[in-house]
Amino acid sequence: MTSTDLAALRPRLPSPLQEIEDDRFSRRGVRLSLKRDDLIHPDLVGNKWRKLAPNLAAAAGRPILTFGGAYSNHLRATAAAGRLLGLPTIGVVRGDELADRPLNPSLARCTADGMRLRFIDRSTYRRKTERSVLEGVLRAAGAEDAYVVPEGGSNTLAVRGCQALGEELRGQADVIAAACGTGGTFAGLTAGLAPGQRALGIPVLKGGFLTAEIERLQREAFEGRRGDWTLDDRFHFGGYARTTPELDAFAEDFEGRHGVGVERLYVAKLLYGLVALAEEGAFTTGSRLVAVITGAPFPC
Ligand SMILES: Cc1ncc(COP(=O)(O)O)c(C=O)c1O
């Protein structure tokens, strides 16, 4: 796999920056733009391109083995990359009980794209980064030579790949906001911004552990904390994949207002958080705010 093979997939980079008119921001004097990373590539959507591309190059044609939950955007993107680039892919899925059930649409898409799925029990899954457990997983999959990408795709190469997202936003915004899962996208994005730009992360998981994790990812990728950033932990709606009728209604309303599909696990919580923060007066009058659209709804 070379960067030429990846370039042949014609990613739309830099991704478009789209200013939108939304009275919930404009009445506070805030200009809102969407950084349309969801338009980078129809199959490697949003942060998936930025995180996977450097890993696909590093895999150099070896099979890719990675991890995810039953609805993982990352597993789908890895499977699609395998199809597009002719690479074998293996997806290790959390929950051995899923092996006996019909595949959900997300996992069915993975297998349609040629990914081989392996289901493992939740307690082994939790220990998947331990060397002996990982070796067992690779052996059981018959893939000892595979290139391993961690859950969510957030390794050092991925974090460095997301630095380009921040660099594309230099001079374009005062505050840049993005949803965080593992924190890899945000760790890279914030490192790419210019001095004076501020980043705001909205974690979609409950727990409050992410500041330390993002600092760790930045230390590994850049040898220290980078950028001016904070997290706001109030908009996880109970945790990963949790939602409420209010959040669903918000996302539908946003789609109706702006004609942009709102991915529900991450982007909906980001946009909801930004509206709430604007109402609290968290953004100064005259500021330019960018929301990073890190994904698209599935099924599209
Ligand atoms: C659509 C979308 N947005 C945001 C994220 C969060 O990315 P990260 O895990 O790098 O924090 C993910 C997960 O990869 C995602 O699928």
The ligand as an SDF file (V2000), in Angstrom:
LIG
                    3D

 16 16  0  0  0  0  0  0  0  0999 V2000
  -18.5570    9.9830   13.6100 C   0  0  0  0  0  0  0  0  0  0  0  0
  -17.5050    9.9960   14.6560 C   0  0  0  0  0  0  0  0  0  0  0  0
  -17.1900   11.1560   15.2360 N   0  0  0  0  0  0  0  0  0  0  0  0
  -16.2540   11.2250   16.2170 C   0  0  0  0  0  0  0  0  0  0  0  0
  -15.5870   10.1050   16.6330 C   0  0  0  0  0  0  0  0  0  0  0  0
  -14.6140   10.2390   17.7540 C   0  0  0  0  0  0  0  0  0  0  0  0
  -13.3290    9.9990   17.3600 O   0  0  0  0  0  0  0  0  0  0  0  0
  -12.2130    9.6290   18.4260 P   0  0  0  0  0  0  0  0  0  0  0  0
  -12.4370    8.1910   18.8250 O   0  0  0  0  0  0  0  0  0  0  0  0
  -10.9580    9.8160   17.6750 O   0  0  0  0  0  0  0  0  0  0  0  0
  -12.3670   10.5280   19.5880 O   0  0  0  0  0  0  0  0  0  0  0  0
  -15.8730    8.8610   16.0480 C   0  0  0  0  0  0  0  0  0  0  0  0
  -15.1630    7.6400   16.4700 C   0  0  0  0  0  0  0  0  0  0  0  0
  -14.1940    7.2690   15.8540 O   0  0  0  0  0  0  0  0  0  0  0  0
  -16.8620    8.8000   15.0450 C   0  0  0  0  0  0  0  0  0  0  0  0
  -17.2050    7.6340   14.4570 O   0  0  0  0  0  0  0  0  0  0  0  0
  1  2  1  0
  2  3  1  0
  2 15  2  0
  3  4  2  0
  4  5  1  0
  5  6  1  0
  5 12  2  0
  6  7  1  0
  7  8  1  0
  8  9  2  0
  8 10  1  0
  8 11  1  0
 12 13  1  0
 12 15  1  0
 13 14  2  0
 15 16  1  0
M  END
$$$$
